[in-house]
Amino acid sequence: MANTAKLTKEERKKSKRASRKKRKAEKPLKPRDYARGSKKPKVKKLARGQAKR
């Protein structure tokens, strides 16, 4: 991304948004091959202690 120090706030917003959109088009994220949250550690309710009370 270019140096935005000399731009006004509105121009800076526009250039940042344009660079984000460009990056998203060039390097799309690959789709997940596992369910969201499935890799989180599962915690039993007793192990949480006071937090469940």
ZAZAZA-957814 format. One record per residue: residue number from 1; residue in one letter; x, y, z of N, C-alpha, C, O in turn. Coordinates in steps of 0.1 Angstrom, whole numbers. Example, Ala and Ser with C-alpha at 12.3 -4.5 7.8 and 13.67 -1.06 7.14 Angstrom:
// residues 2
+--------+-------+--------+---------+-------+---------+----------+-------+--------+---------+-------+--------+---------+-------+
! kolkol ! mardo ! n_east ! n_north !  n_up ! ca_east ! ca_north ! ca_up ! c_east ! c_north !  c_up ! o_east ! o_north !  o_up !
+--------+-------+--------+---------+-------+---------+----------+-------+--------+---------+-------+--------+---------+-------+
!      1 !     a !    132 !     -57 !    78 !     123 !      -45 !    78 !    132 !     -33 !    78 !    142 !     -33 !    85 !
!      2 !     s !    128 !     -22 !    71 !     137 !      -11 !    71 !    129 !       0 !    79 !    134 !      11 !    80 !
+--------+-------+--------+---------+-------+---------+----------+-------+--------+---------+-------+--------+---------+-------+
// end
This chain:
// residues 53
+--------+-------+--------+---------+-------+---------+----------+-------+--------+---------+-------+--------+---------+-------+
! kolkol ! mardo ! n_east ! n_north !  n_up ! ca_east ! ca_north ! ca_up ! c_east ! c_north !  c_up ! o_east ! o_north !  o_up !
+--------+-------+--------+---------+-------+---------+----------+-------+--------+---------+-------+--------+---------+-------+
!      1 !     m !      8 !     -12 !     0 !       0 !        0 !     0 !      9 !      12 !     0 !     19 !      13 !     6 !
!      2 !     a !      4 !      23 !    -7 !      12 !       35 !    -8 !     12 !      43 !     5 !      4 !      40 !    14 !
!      3 !     n !     21 !      52 !     6 !      22 !       61 !    18 !     10 !      70 !    18 !      8 !      78 !     8 !
!      4 !     t !      2 !      70 !    28 !     -11 !       77 !    28 !    -10 !      89 !    37 !    -20 !      96 !    40 !
!      5 !     a !      2 !      93 !    42 !       4 !      104 !    52 !     -1 !     117 !    46 !     -6 !     126 !    53 !
!      6 !     k !      1 !     119 !    33 !      -2 !      132 !    27 !    -17 !     133 !    22 !    -21 !     144 !    17 !
!      7 !     l !    -24 !     122 !    23 !     -38 !      122 !    18 !    -48 !     128 !    29 !    -44 !     128 !    41 !
!      8 !     t !    -59 !     132 !    25 !     -69 !      136 !    35 !    -76 !     124 !    40 !    -74 !     113 !    35 !
!      9 !     k !    -84 !     125 !    51 !     -90 !      114 !    57 !    -98 !     106 !    48 !    -98 !      94 !    47 !
!     10 !     e !   -107 !     113 !    40 !    -116 !      106 !    31 !   -108 !      99 !    20 !   -112 !      87 !    16 !
!     11 !     e !    -98 !     105 !    14 !     -90 !       98 !     4 !    -83 !      86 !    10 !    -81 !      76 !     3 !
!     12 !     r !    -78 !      87 !    22 !     -71 !       76 !    29 !    -81 !      64 !    30 !    -77 !      53 !    28 !
!     13 !     k !    -93 !      67 !    35 !    -103 !       57 !    36 !   -106 !      50 !    23 !   -107 !      37 !    22 !
!     14 !     k !   -107 !      58 !    12 !    -110 !       52 !    -1 !    -98 !      43 !    -6 !   -100 !      32 !   -11 !
!     15 !     s !    -86 !      48 !    -3 !     -74 !       40 !    -8 !    -73 !      27 !     0 !    -69 !      17 !    -6 !
!     16 !     k !    -75 !      28 !    13 !     -74 !       16 !    21 !    -85 !       5 !    17 !    -82 !      -6 !    16 !
!     17 !     r !    -97 !      10 !    15 !    -108 !        1 !    11 !   -105 !      -5 !    -3 !   -107 !     -17 !    -5 !
!     18 !     a !    -99 !       3 !   -12 !     -96 !       -2 !   -25 !    -85 !     -13 !   -24 !    -86 !     -23 !   -31 !
!     19 !     s !    -75 !     -11 !   -15 !     -64 !      -21 !   -14 !    -69 !     -33 !    -8 !    -65 !     -44 !   -11 !
!     20 !     r !    -79 !     -32 !     2 !     -85 !      -44 !     8 !    -92 !     -52 !    -2 !    -91 !     -64 !    -2 !
!     21 !     k !   -100 !     -45 !   -10 !    -108 !      -52 !   -20 !    -99 !     -59 !   -30 !   -102 !     -70 !   -35 !
!     22 !     k !    -88 !     -52 !   -34 !     -78 !      -58 !   -44 !    -72 !     -70 !   -38 !    -70 !     -80 !   -45 !
!     23 !     r !    -68 !     -70 !   -25 !     -61 !      -81 !   -19 !    -71 !     -93 !   -18 !    -67 !    -104 !   -20 !
!     24 !     k !    -84 !     -90 !   -15 !     -93 !     -101 !   -13 !    -95 !    -108 !   -27 !    -97 !    -120 !   -28 !
!     25 !     a !    -95 !    -100 !   -38 !     -97 !     -106 !   -51 !    -85 !    -114 !   -55 !    -86 !    -124 !   -62 !
!     26 !     e !    -73 !    -109 !   -51 !     -60 !     -116 !   -55 !    -58 !    -129 !   -47 !    -54 !    -139 !   -53 !
!     27 !     k !    -61 !    -128 !   -34 !     -58 !     -140 !   -25 !    -70 !    -144 !   -18 !    -71 !    -141 !    -6 !
!     28 !     p !    -80 !    -151 !   -24 !     -92 !     -155 !   -17 !    -88 !    -165 !    -6 !    -79 !    -174 !    -8 !
!     29 !     l !    -96 !    -165 !     5 !     -94 !     -176 !    15 !    -99 !    -189 !    10 !   -110 !    -189 !     4 !
!     30 !     k !    -92 !    -200 !    13 !     -97 !     -213 !     9 !   -109 !    -217 !    19 !   -108 !    -213 !    30 !
!     31 !     p !   -119 !    -224 !    14 !    -129 !     -228 !    23 !   -125 !    -237 !    34 !   -116 !    -245 !    31 !
!     32 !     r !   -131 !    -236 !    45 !    -127 !     -244 !    57 !   -131 !    -259 !    54 !   -141 !    -262 !    48 !
!     33 !     d !   -122 !    -268 !    59 !    -125 !     -282 !    57 !   -129 !    -289 !    70 !   -129 !    -301 !    71 !
!     34 !     y !   -133 !    -280 !    80 !    -138 !     -286 !    92 !   -148 !    -276 !    98 !   -149 !    -264 !    94 !
!     35 !     a !   -157 !    -280 !   106 !    -168 !     -272 !   111 !   -162 !    -261 !   121 !   -153 !    -264 !   128 !
!     36 !     r !   -168 !    -249 !   120 !    -164 !     -239 !   129 !   -165 !    -243 !   143 !   -176 !    -248 !   147 !
!     37 !     g !   -155 !    -240 !   151 !    -156 !     -243 !   166 !   -153 !    -258 !   169 !   -153 !    -261 !   181 !
!     38 !     s !   -151 !    -266 !   159 !    -150 !     -280 !   162 !   -136 !    -283 !   168 !   -134 !    -293 !   175 !
!     39 !     k !   -126 !    -274 !   166 !    -113 !     -276 !   172 !   -111 !    -269 !   185 !   -100 !    -270 !   191 !
!     40 !     k !   -121 !    -263 !   191 !    -120 !     -257 !   204 !   -119 !    -268 !   214 !   -125 !    -278 !   213 !
!     41 !     p !   -111 !    -266 !   225 !    -110 !     -276 !   235 !   -123 !    -276 !   243 !   -129 !    -266 !   247 !
!     42 !     k !   -128 !    -288 !   245 !    -141 !     -290 !   252 !   -138 !    -290 !   267 !   -130 !    -298 !   271 !
!     43 !     v !   -145 !    -282 !   275 !    -143 !     -281 !   289 !   -156 !    -286 !   296 !   -167 !    -282 !   294 !
!     44 !     k !   -154 !    -296 !   305 !    -165 !     -301 !   313 !   -169 !    -291 !   323 !   -161 !    -282 !   327 !
!     45 !     k !   -182 !    -291 !   326 !    -188 !     -281 !   335 !   -181 !    -281 !   349 !   -179 !    -270 !   355 !
!     46 !     l !   -178 !    -292 !   354 !    -172 !     -293 !   367 !   -158 !    -287 !   367 !   -154 !    -281 !   377 !
!     47 !     a !   -151 !    -288 !   356 !    -137 !     -282 !   356 !   -137 !    -267 !   356 !   -127 !    -261 !   359 !
!     48 !     r !   -148 !    -261 !   353 !    -149 !     -246 !   353 !   -149 !    -240 !   366 !   -146 !    -229 !   368 !
!     49 !     g !   -153 !    -248 !   376 !    -153 !     -243 !   390 !   -164 !    -233 !   393 !   -176 !    -235 !   390 !
!     50 !     q !   -160 !    -221 !   398 !    -170 !     -211 !   402 !   -177 !    -205 !   391 !   -188 !    -200 !   392 !
!     51 !     a !   -171 !    -206 !   379 !    -177 !     -199 !   367 !   -191 !    -204 !   364 !   -199 !    -196 !   358 !
!     52 !     k !   -194 !    -216 !   367 !    -207 !     -222 !   364 !   -218 !    -219 !   374 !   -230 !    -221 !   372 !
!     53 !     r !   -214 !    -213 !   385 !    -223 !     -211 !   396 !   -228 !    -196 !   397 !   -236 !    -193 !   405 !
+--------+-------+--------+---------+-------+---------+----------+-------+--------+---------+-------+--------+---------+-------+
// end
